[in-house]
């Protein structure tokens, strides 16, 4: 239970206060919910930090990106005309407008939930994250690096998210209701023949399936081909639960991947 609240005035100050006994407080949708995964005695509120807000267009190495401040809410992203439609679709997966007005993109990235609304899309588009640490040192990593090196990066503050404009991304989400978190969310991105495949499987994995992506770049795969690769992937240890058997979940994932591949390779968004 939180015992202390600190109102940070700058990104550097917030990052300097972060340690193993504290947590950043952004929109509050996770910290304030019953059964929250966050249990820290000290909360560092970043809601007043102006540099974490705003959406703008930028260009790097000849590619156009939209830079989204980490305190931008899901609804901010949906309402902004410059944000790519594929990211708006991911934000709409959050069915409650009340929650969309509170939940922030940075907070949802930091949570790394296996039923994430955003991660599959951010993996698929190969999004970049900007950070700052307590010494004011800036850093930038791709979202996959953040997932793989979380223990090293967790005390840095996410300042902004950069998503490319010139990429085709298609997504599919499976959930019991529009309000409930997804059992499975899959996104595939394609740019100039390069494919990224992001999967969020509840209580199982939050992963970039690089092996399947590489094979899809080389050739078309049948449903059976994809099912074989999904079944052999050690990161996809599906379990029996109220949402279905492991075999059913592997089948659902494989046919979804095959369907998304047809769409991105056909140029459909």
Beta strands, then each sheet from edge to edge (+ up, - down):
strand 1: 4-7
strand 2: 22-25
strand 3: 42-45
strand 4: 55-60
strand 5: 63-69
strand 6: 128-132
strand 7: 138-142
strand 8: 157-164
strand 9: 168-174
strand 10: 184-191
strand 11: 194-201
strand 12: 205-208
sheet 1: 1+ 3+ 2+
sheet 2: 4+ 5- 8+ 6- 7+
sheet 3: 9+ 10- 11+ 12-
end
